[in-house]
Amino acid sequence: MSNRAFTIERIPDTTPPTLRLLSPNGGESWKTLETKTILWEASDPLNAWETSDNPDRVKIEIYYSYDGGRTWSKVPDRFPLSNTGSYRWNIPHDPRESYPLGNCLVKVEAFDLVGNRSSDMSDSSFTIAAGDLTPPTVRVVTPNGGEVWKVGERRTINWNASDNVAVSKVNISFKASGRPFERIAADLPHTGSYGWIVPDTPSTDTKIYITVWDSSGNEASDASDRAFTIEALSADTRSPTLTIISPSPESVVKGGREFDLRVRATDDVGIRDFTIKVDNIVRDTVTAISGTDITQTLHPRVYGTERHVVTVIATDTSGKTAERFMGIYSDDAPPTISNIWPPPASLDDPHRLSLRTSQSTVAIRADIIDRGMAGVKEVRLLDDRGRILATRYRPYAGNTYIFDYTRPSGARSVACYIRAFDKVDNYSNSNMINIVWEEPPLRIEKPPLIPKQPAIPKEKLPVR
């Protein structure tokens, strides 16, 4: 072994991290109050004694300059940052500056665990212009004073709002006398209306408060001009009554498309909403129109070619319900078209000739059967531009439909197809039928024969 102890020292780490600023790198046009992403790439090589990388071995600080780099300000945040490669910068607006500023730079500094430091800044300047300083406007429309809304009713809060750019979000609150502010909804899109189930907070002094923001953070607020009343529920003595007016039970509707379901409901305290189920699965809940005796049209949707059970549940403002159901057939299967004459072209060769004829009228026929439950409604013959040439509402015989198509004056050919509709407007098309008319052969008639004149005897010839 060694006669004396010796020392093993680590080689000092004097290598700074590598760093490159990616954006902004010159030429960009940014605005104050916007949020932009600063991007960079930074790394620090492992030392000889290190076996694994430490994600926090490189830290980042970010600075910006409005004067081409003569003075720098640190981006205010919790620094130093981890080396994530990006930072979302909310560009500040300084009212002392004269915007636009065309000599702006960003600088990123990276340092490792022992303090080695490197930096990189924008290769050339970029521009920062003044952002949006104009606040939006908002006005509460309803309830705006004097309304009487009952606990449990579904009511609509309406407002008007505008901004020189766009309204980005809306918050709605209410305050009843003797109670603190209560949030109704937050971060809503600006739609101008919101459905609200009136809470159990009876009061004669209630107001709605609406606050809106634009994308730059400017905000505006408004409240109901006068108080409105939230009225306690009166005694609910009975459940609603519910009747399905139309369609008739076991009707056929188009699969995949909404159909009109008309209902009537009555109640002593008022209907709050209607719930629609299809095959015992809740599909929608629709706010009821105001009143104790209402007729309303709902819009359920069914799919496929099969029978469904559609259930409607009417709920009053105190939670009592009435339920009705009916069978409905959905049909999304179009009719089939077969045995077409003249034989149509194929999809691969849509211009293939179907018939060459010299007859002025061609009987175009096809067998049409509805594969669904609605039945065939009408069959059309259309040209290749989609113009209707003829329509048939009933078959010639059995399932066969015939079109006696007469050659248009001067036409040499026609490209047409058959379209068949069922009674819920599913339809199918045949392939193209291409007909060419031949001109009949010309009849060349010989001129009439001229009879030969008898020869004059020489002796009868006149003598000169």
Secondary structure in CASP SS format (residue, H / E / C, confidence):
PFRMAT SS
TARGET T0000
AUTHOR 0000-0000-0000
METHOD secondary structure of the structure
MODEL  1
M C 1.00
S C 1.00
N C 1.00
R C 1.00
A C 1.00
F C 1.00
T C 1.00
I C 1.00
E C 1.00
R C 1.00
I C 1.00
P C 1.00
D C 1.00
T C 1.00
T C 1.00
P C 1.00
P C 1.00
T E 1.00
L E 1.00
R E 1.00
L E 1.00
L E 1.00
S E 1.00
P C 1.00
N C 1.00
G C 1.00
G C 1.00
E C 1.00
S E 1.00
W E 1.00
K E 1.00
T C 1.00
L C 1.00
E C 1.00
T E 1.00
K E 1.00
T E 1.00
I E 1.00
L E 1.00
W E 1.00
E E 1.00
A E 1.00
S E 1.00
D C 1.00
P C 1.00
L C 1.00
N C 1.00
A C 1.00
W C 1.00
E C 1.00
T C 1.00
S C 1.00
D C 1.00
N C 1.00
P C 1.00
D C 1.00
R C 1.00
V C 1.00
K E 1.00
I E 1.00
E E 1.00
I E 1.00
Y E 1.00
Y E 1.00
S E 1.00
Y C 1.00
D C 1.00
G C 1.00
G C 1.00
R C 1.00
T C 1.00
W C 1.00
S E 1.00
K E 1.00
V C 1.00
P C 1.00
D C 1.00
R C 1.00
F C 1.00
P C 1.00
L E 1.00
S E 1.00
N C 1.00
T C 1.00
G C 1.00
S E 1.00
Y E 1.00
R E 1.00
W E 1.00
N E 1.00
I C 1.00
P C 1.00
H C 1.00
D C 1.00
P C 1.00
R C 1.00
E C 1.00
S C 1.00
Y C 1.00
P C 1.00
L E 1.00
G E 1.00
N E 1.00
C E 1.00
L E 1.00
V E 1.00
K E 1.00
V E 1.00
E E 1.00
A E 1.00
F E 1.00
D C 1.00
L C 1.00
V C 1.00
G C 1.00
N C 1.00
R E 1.00
S E 1.00
S E 1.00
D E 1.00
M E 1.00
S C 1.00
D C 1.00
S C 1.00
S C 1.00
F E 1.00
T E 1.00
I E 1.00
A E 1.00
A C 1.00
G C 1.00
D C 1.00
L C 1.00
T C 1.00
P C 1.00
P C 1.00
T E 1.00
V E 1.00
R E 1.00
V E 1.00
V E 1.00
T E 1.00
P C 1.00
N C 1.00
G C 1.00
G C 1.00
E C 1.00
V E 1.00
W E 1.00
K E 1.00
V C 1.00
G C 1.00
E C 1.00
R E 1.00
R E 1.00
T E 1.00
I E 1.00
N E 1.00
W E 1.00
N E 1.00
A E 1.00
S E 1.00
D C 1.00
N C 1.00
V C 1.00
A C 1.00
V E 1.00
S E 1.00
K E 1.00
V E 1.00
N E 1.00
I E 1.00
S E 1.00
F E 1.00
K E 1.00
A E 1.00
S C 1.00
G C 1.00
R C 1.00
P C 1.00
F C 1.00
E E 1.00
R E 1.00
I E 1.00
A E 1.00
A E 1.00
D E 1.00
L E 1.00
P C 1.00
H C 1.00
T C 1.00
G C 1.00
S E 1.00
Y E 1.00
G E 1.00
W E 1.00
I E 1.00
V C 1.00
P C 1.00
D C 1.00
T C 1.00
P C 1.00
S E 1.00
T E 1.00
D E 1.00
T E 1.00
K E 1.00
I E 1.00
Y E 1.00
I E 1.00
T E 1.00
V E 1.00
W E 1.00
D E 1.00
S C 1.00
S C 1.00
G C 1.00
N C 1.00
E E 1.00
A E 1.00
S E 1.00
D E 1.00
A E 1.00
S C 1.00
D C 1.00
R C 1.00
A C 1.00
F E 1.00
T E 1.00
I E 1.00
E E 1.00
A C 1.00
L C 1.00
S C 1.00
A C 1.00
D C 1.00
T C 1.00
R C 1.00
S C 1.00
P C 1.00
T E 1.00
L E 1.00
T E 1.00
I E 1.00
I E 1.00
S E 1.00
P C 1.00
S C 1.00
P C 1.00
E C 1.00
S E 1.00
V E 1.00
V E 1.00
K E 1.00
G C 1.00
G C 1.00
R C 1.00
E E 1.00
F C 1.00
D C 1.00
L E 1.00
R E 1.00
V E 1.00
R E 1.00
A E 1.00
T E 1.00
D C 1.00
D C 1.00
V C 1.00
G C 1.00
I E 1.00
R E 1.00
D E 1.00
F E 1.00
T E 1.00
I E 1.00
K E 1.00
V E 1.00
D C 1.00
N C 1.00
I E 1.00
V E 1.00
R E 1.00
D E 1.00
T E 1.00
V E 1.00
T E 1.00
A C 1.00
I C 1.00
S C 1.00
G C 1.00
T C 1.00
D E 1.00
I E 1.00
T E 1.00
Q E 1.00
T E 1.00
L E 1.00
H C 1.00
P C 1.00
R E 1.00
V C 1.00
Y C 1.00
G C 1.00
T C 1.00
E E 1.00
R E 1.00
H E 1.00
V E 1.00
V E 1.00
T E 1.00
V E 1.00
I E 1.00
A E 1.00
T E 1.00
D E 1.00
T C 1.00
S C 1.00
G C 1.00
K C 1.00
T E 1.00
A E 1.00
E E 1.00
R E 1.00
F E 1.00
M E 1.00
G E 1.00
I E 1.00
Y E 1.00
S E 1.00
D E 1.00
D C 1.00
A C 1.00
P C 1.00
P E 1.00
T E 1.00
I E 1.00
S E 1.00
N E 1.00
I E 1.00
W E 1.00
P C 1.00
P C 1.00
P C 1.00
A C 1.00
S C 1.00
L C 1.00
D C 1.00
D C 1.00
P C 1.00
H C 1.00
R C 1.00
L C 1.00
S C 1.00
L E 1.00
R E 1.00
T E 1.00
S C 1.00
Q C 1.00
S C 1.00
T E 1.00
V E 1.00
A E 1.00
I E 1.00
R E 1.00
A E 1.00
D E 1.00
I E 1.00
I E 1.00
D E 1.00
R C 1.00
G C 1.00
M C 1.00
A C 1.00
G C 1.00
V E 1.00
K E 1.00
E E 1.00
V E 1.00
R E 1.00
L E 1.00
L E 1.00
D E 1.00
D C 1.00
R C 1.00
G C 1.00
R C 1.00
I E 1.00
L E 1.00
A E 1.00
T E 1.00
R E 1.00
Y C 1.00
R C 1.00
P C 1.00
Y C 1.00
A E 1.00
G C 1.00
N C 1.00
T E 1.00
Y E 1.00
I E 1.00
F E 1.00
D E 1.00
Y E 1.00
T E 1.00
R C 1.00
P C 1.00
S C 1.00
G C 1.00
A C 1.00
R C 1.00
S E 1.00
V E 1.00
A E 1.00
C E 1.00
Y E 1.00
I E 1.00
R E 1.00
A E 1.00
F E 1.00
D E 1.00
K C 1.00
V C 1.00
D C 1.00
N C 1.00
Y E 1.00
S E 1.00
N E 1.00
S C 1.00
N C 1.00
M C 1.00
I E 1.00
N E 1.00
I E 1.00
V E 1.00
W E 1.00
E C 1.00
E C 1.00
P C 1.00
P C 1.00
L C 1.00
R C 1.00
I C 1.00
E C 1.00
K C 1.00
P C 1.00
P C 1.00
L C 1.00
I C 1.00
P C 1.00
K C 1.00
Q C 1.00
P C 1.00
A C 1.00
I C 1.00
P C 1.00
K H 1.00
E H 1.00
K H 1.00
L C 1.00
P C 1.00
V C 1.00
R C 1.00
END
